[in-house]
Amino acid sequence: MALFFDAPWYDARLAERGLTRAVLAAAAGLAEAELDLAFKDQRELSMREVSAFAELLGVTTAEAASRAGVRPPPPSDSQRIAALEARIAALEAELAALKRR
């Protein structure tokens, strides 16, 4: 089961965009009844469904997942390595800038 589905948050984001739960369901490829179960914490959502929610609502997948009570999968080794390489490159650029002073 989901950890906690924040239905008021989702309803507020939908209202801000002038959308309905039916549109949210369609965007994720769900029947409205399936979405209703998720809103009541009676159906777990997949990351694919949550990603569709995020795209429709203009929020990050992490935010949509958190509000849907879904724990995103941990980053892959290649994602972690890429993030570390980006941090190292940024630190090297800062060090080079300091040396030029």
C-alpha positions in Angstrom: 0.0 0.0 0.0 1.0 3.6 -0.5 2.6 5.3 2.5 0.1 8.2 2.3 -1.6 9.8 -0.7 -2.0 13.6 -0.2 -5.3 14.0 -2.0 -5.8 17.7 -1.0 -2.4 18.6 -2.5 -3.2 16.8 -5.7 -6.7 18.4 -5.9 -5.1 21.9 -5.3 -2.5 21.3 -8.1 -5.3 20.1 -10.4 -7.4 23.2 -9.6 -4.5 25.5 -10.2 -4.3 24.2 -13.7 -8.0 23.9 -14.3 -7.9 20.1 -14.6 -9.9 17.3 -13.1 -9.2 14.0 -11.6 -10.5 12.4 -14.8 -7.7 14.2 -16.8 -5.1 13.0 -14.2 -6.3 9.5 -14.6 -6.2 9.6 -18.4 -2.7 11.1 -18.4 -1.5 8.1 -16.4 -3.5 5.5 -18.3 -5.7 4.7 -15.4 -9.5 4.3 -15.1 -11.1 6.9 -12.9 -12.0 4.1 -10.5 -8.4 3.1 -10.2 -7.4 6.7 -9.5 -10.1 7.0 -6.9 -8.7 4.0 -5.1 -5.2 5.7 -5.1 -6.7 8.9 -3.7 -8.1 6.8 -0.8 -4.8 4.9 -0.2 -6.4 1.7 -1.5 -4.2 1.3 -4.6 -0.5 1.6 -5.0 0.8 3.7 -7.9 3.7 2.8 -10.2 6.6 5.3 -10.8 5.4 5.4 -14.5 2.0 6.6 -13.3 3.5 9.1 -10.8 5.8 10.4 -13.6 2.7 11.1 -15.7 1.2 13.0 -12.8 4.3 15.0 -12.4 4.5 16.0 -16.0 0.8 17.0 -16.1 1.1 19.0 -12.9 4.4 20.7 -13.7 6.2 19.4 -10.6 9.2 17.1 -10.2 8.7 13.4 -10.2 10.2 13.4 -6.6 7.5 15.8 -5.4 4.7 13.9 -7.1 6.0 10.6 -5.7 6.4 12.0 -2.2 2.8 13.4 -2.3 1.5 10.1 -3.7 3.2 8.1 -0.9 5.5 6.4 -3.4 9.1 5.8 -2.6 11.1 6.4 -5.8 13.6 3.7 -6.7 17.2 4.5 -5.7 19.4 6.0 -8.4 21.3 3.5 -10.5 25.1 3.3 -10.2 25.5 5.1 -13.5 23.2 8.0 -12.3 25.2 8.2 -9.0 28.6 8.2 -11.0 27.3 10.9 -13.3 26.2 13.1 -10.4 29.6 12.6 -8.7 31.4 13.5 -11.9 29.3 16.6 -12.2 30.1 17.7 -8.7 33.9 17.0 -9.2 33.8 19.1 -12.4 32.1 22.0 -10.6 34.6 21.8 -7.7 37.5 21.7 -10.2 36.1 24.8 -11.9 35.8 26.6 -8.6 39.4 25.7 -7.6 40.7 26.9 -11.0 38.9 30.2 -10.5 40.4 30.6 -7.1 43.9 29.9 -8.4 43.5 32.6 -11.0 42.9 35.3 -8.3 
